[in-house]
Amino acid sequence: MSKIQSMPVIGKRNEYDFFVDVEWKKQSDYEAAIRKVLKHSINFNIMGEYIKNEKL
């Protein structure tokens, strides 16, 4: 995980949305992590998937 950010849910006291940036080397590790998150979350959305630029 390279970043985590929480935002309060408007109109819902003590509820938060979490936005997480992750990096992985093996696709199978990424897929296993997604399966684990789905078991413990109510609402889960992938907002985008990007290839990391190693040249920076």
Beta strands, then each sheet from edge to edge (+ up, - down):
strand 1: 3-8
strand 2: 16-21
sheet 1: 1+ 2-
end
